[in-house]
Amino acid sequence: MGPGPSPVHPRVLRAMSTPLVGHLDPAFVELMDDVQDLLRYTFRTENQWTIPVSGTGSAAMEAAFGNVVEPGDTVLVPTNGYFGGRMASMVERAGGEVVEVDAPWGEPLDPAAVQDAFDTHQPDVFGFVHAETSTGVLQPNVPELTDIAHSHDALVVADTVTSLGGVELKVDEWDVDVAYSGAQKCLSCPPGASPLTLNDRAMEKVLSREEESRSWYLDLSLLEGYWGEERSYHHTAPITNVYALREALRLVAEEGIEERWARHERVAGALKAGVEAMGLEMNAPDEYWLPSLNAVRVPEGVDDGAVIDHVLEKYDLEIASGLGDLEGDIFRIGCMGHGARAENVTLLLGALADALEEQGYEADAGAALAAARDQL
Ligand SMILES: Cc1ncc(COP(=O)(O)O)c(C=O)c1O
């Protein structure tokens, strides 16, 4: 129940014990097709350029920015969480110039502020975080943001690390040009092969770059040789991670993507109702509450670190503290993928109430469980 990695489904663990075949073995090539189709299904896209990048979410993130951003490009990034800062760092390394659109940590971007930033800076690329793991904020109004960007001929890169497979995300319908993600959040897969999708508009820019991407490993024009029609060697794919990802994505398809979004909302909704019945407050209002990462305010006088230690030591449950501007202010409670289950919410609420009581906070575990049960 932390911010990821989330619990891995037993079927995915089993898939990881499958004997290895070569990365160009016909059986593996077939499996690559499956993974790409299943990723398209999960991202809700028809994008041909849809691949698992070898590495964790940051590798997919760097593949996105390192290919789409050319030296001299101006790139607009958000300041409302930890991962906007990482975007800025990657953009600078790619030779881009960073400009910022501000919002406080714990709030989403306001489309009016994005519009102002576009009018002022005329960026070539706009990056935003759909589900900010550091603050528990879901960015609403995505189509409004992509419209602003496209009316200025800019490309949009979305960080969907904590939303893919858990929270409504429609890459094509929302006209997102590039989206990247991680395996270890709502897909409940070990980290190591990370989803990335680019539309033709974005790939046109990538394939007509004047200067090669600064990373050889993540250069999409070279990776095309392996993941495109040709299927020729670029680097040795992390075979076991690709097995795992296929199984995790099959689980998404079997459940149905919309049903999966609804499950996350229902189970996390029960968690939210439970903590509120205990007298705790969510950090994000309902309009931008992120079901996969619940930011709960630490009550006055409670030591957040002691609560986190207590639930880990006594209940073997992981939750996390706040970061950056929200350090000490919030607990971050994940409700992701295979972890988004009724029994986990029940255990979490009991454990949290116990830990808070240790700290002298009167937490009514009975009321919390009753409120949660009504939603499950
Ligand atoms: C929103 C977001 N973006 C990017 C990343 C980076 O992913 P990774 O840690 O898998 O490299 C994370 C990881 O937690 C994340 O939550």
The ligand as an SDF file (V2000), in Angstrom:
LIG
                    3D

 16 16  0  0  0  0  0  0  0  0999 V2000
    4.9920   10.0210  -11.5240 C   0  0  0  0  0  0  0  0  0  0  0  0
    6.2830    9.2780  -11.6580 C   0  0  0  0  0  0  0  0  0  0  0  0
    7.0850    9.5210  -12.7050 N   0  0  0  0  0  0  0  0  0  0  0  0
    8.2620    8.8740  -12.8780 C   0  0  0  0  0  0  0  0  0  0  0  0
    8.6940    7.9270  -11.9720 C   0  0  0  0  0  0  0  0  0  0  0  0
   10.0010    7.2460  -12.1810 C   0  0  0  0  0  0  0  0  0  0  0  0
    9.8570    5.8780  -12.2920 O   0  0  0  0  0  0  0  0  0  0  0  0
   10.9860    4.8330  -11.7920 P   0  0  0  0  0  0  0  0  0  0  0  0
   11.1830    5.0700  -10.3320 O   0  0  0  0  0  0  0  0  0  0  0  0
   10.3380    3.5100  -12.1080 O   0  0  0  0  0  0  0  0  0  0  0  0
   12.1930    5.0700  -12.5760 O   0  0  0  0  0  0  0  0  0  0  0  0
    7.8890    7.6320  -10.8640 C   0  0  0  0  0  0  0  0  0  0  0  0
    8.3130    6.6500   -9.8550 C   0  0  0  0  0  0  0  0  0  0  0  0
    7.7690    6.5370   -8.7840 O   0  0  0  0  0  0  0  0  0  0  0  0
    6.6520    8.3280  -10.7080 C   0  0  0  0  0  0  0  0  0  0  0  0
    5.8720    8.0790   -9.6600 O   0  0  0  0  0  0  0  0  0  0  0  0
  1  2  1  0
  2  3  1  0
  2 15  2  0
  3  4  2  0
  4  5  1  0
  5  6  1  0
  5 12  2  0
  6  7  1  0
  7  8  1  0
  8  9  2  0
  8 10  1  0
  8 11  1  0
 12 13  1  0
 12 15  1  0
 13 14  2  0
 15 16  1  0
M  END
$$$$
